[in-house]
């Protein structure tokens, strides 16, 4: 048994003017006596700047009693003690103007570490949180989470609190269409291209996901529905470390995937490489009942489309960083994503109440392939040890997609007259995006004030070329394509943005105010069609928020932002994004205008886990997907601008550790290891849409409710059971009426072997095969009732093997600011004085 007497404190502030010295001491012990203490302990000293703590000093001690003398600076501090085989402990304290020249901190007793596996040891006082609710974002851990780390990034995202799919398959956050970012930057993709990209990215390379429901001025203005920021693992460790993953899944088809992640650090150079390939066979069945109201009696067309896809994605993600010194880092990233798909679609159509009645059959064999190349360069400069930092980054991304479609159509005029027609189209899409951005953070410790400012220059260019030969009676065009129509769409957007954001803490109140200026220059044209659309506009986007610490466990936040939603390229492109047959097609609208949103949010959070929040958004215009009756029993899906959108969302998140039913409040008094805890996390919400002058498209706006639950249960033999259930009630989403509840249940079993080096996972998705979307949409002289089912139910087994020097990561965390801290020691008279 050993005792430790320990004291510490250091503080550094650029603006401090106090010259008085103070001596800090504190007594910390294990279960043994102090006079025999000789255990090595690592001590980390941190200073609070705004809402975060900044590392100031790290040192190693063995003796019992240590004193530290330094200039008396005012503020809030935290010291964290780590020792091998002992649980980490933290101690918070403050230096005030009235503090005496000698300050003794409370006694701290180190307890033996119960968990001996390296992955379970908490280093530097950082605990593992499944979910952490903060004023401006909610962070969910993915990498070591049983449910989230299996499958793709798309699968993980749909299991997050308050994240659901709308009837068109787009991702919603708190009832609004959201923006997807990768590693702090916009993905640059939309629609099905974004879905394919996320399905190609394995979840086990994701470190965490941030949900930013009301982003402030430092974020792009084009984030009206919030941000889901997927942060991939980017930690480089001394030596060579890595993870190998492989899985096999069975639904109606076979699915497989293999990936590898390697990383290492040699002196000042760190690197990481992730690569993987998979095969994903799946299907989708869409049934539509079109009721044409401009006929008497109404004509009914019953359509059924069955599509079988064969995706073969590949990804490569690389990163390199070079520490020029302890304050300066430069880095390079290259990312590649490719996919090939040869789907097959069969369609059949039957008519009612038309003379003569007819049947229609179609068969299409599209061929799709795409690739995305991305290059990122970045420069990080720490200006001092108090958090002043300059970040500069540049990005170049090119996305290329080609799609050839051949459709054979047979029309049968009842009882027996047949006629055939053939259609081909070839679409090439190229998107090039580049930007340069710089961000500067300037904290002023003495005043509890932080100033953030930055600038961003970006340019996007989209070229979409489509060639067509539709409804030809000669089948030879299928083997020898000849086109008789062409549509070339060009879109260019330049943007200049600058922002300033100020944060101020006054006792328990934290204030944040920001202003973002953005200038857009947009040019689009349809070549040879005399269709040009140019627009230039300049706007200011203010933001403001406050956080009030009701007590140590409870925070109240209130925020406002003004945002813009620019139409995506899939919404603007007039080319046929989908040609099913003579009666159904999909194309964009190049004349769409941007939408401007005013977003309000308030939230009450408890212990950084539980919360209740309310969101309200208002926009003068909103671009929505509609089904348009274009005559002769034909429809097209396109986009239309509506006026006056209002959206309200109320959500509640509540964690329930199962141990509270057996231990009561004693459970909260002990150290919690989330990997060893059985718990239930519940999320429920209410969502209501209202759009002005939309009577032609929706008869009545009704609210809908959603419920999500995630449960982790620790079974015997350290087997983890994960259960994820989601439910969305009937109601209205935008102008779509959800006719039946949407629900599913996922299950995961996980077991680790060989000191956590090997992990085996079994999962079952959509266990009861209940995930279906049944919705009603209407337009002028037409009602469309559709039912969408996908190949969701599948059973999966996965293996993950870790190798390398895992401890290097923890050691690196402890020493990464060592040179910077040595500089502080030269300026401040500080050091242990042992007794």
Secondary structure by P-SEA (a helix, b strand, c coil): ccccccccbbbbbccccccbbbbbbbbbbccccccccbbbbbbbbbbbccccccccccccccccbbbbbcccccccbbbbbbcccbbbbbbbbbbcccccccccccbbbbcccccccccccccccbbbbcccccccbbbbbcccccccccccaaaaaaacccccccccccccccccbbbbbccccccccccaaaaaaaaacccccccbbbbbcccccccccccccccbbbbccccccccccbbbbbbcccccccccccbbbbbcccccccbbbbbbbbbbbbbbbbbbbbbbcccccbbbbbbbbbbbbbbbbbbbbbbbbbccccccccbbbbbbbbbbbbbbbbbbbbbccccccbbbbbbbbbbbbbbbbbbbbbbbbbccccccbbbbbbbbbbbbbbbbbbbbbbbbcccbbbbbbbbbbbbbbbbbbbbbbbbbbbbbccccbbbbbbcccbbbbbbbbbbbccccccccccccccccbbbbbbbbbbbbbbbbbbbbbcccbbbbbbbbbbbbbbbbbbccccbbbbbbbbbbbbbbbbbbcccccbbbbbbcccccccccccccccccccccccccbbbbbccbbbbbbbbbbbbcccccccccbbbbbbbcbbbbbbbbbccccbbbbbcccccbbbbbbbbbbbbbccccccccccccccccccccccbbbbbbbbbbbbbccccccccbbbbbbbbbbbbbbbcccbbbbbbbbbbbcccccccccccccccbbbbbbbbbcccccbbbbbbcccccccccccbbbbcccbbbbbbbbccccccbbbbbbbbcccaaaaaaaaccaaaaaaaaaaacccccccc
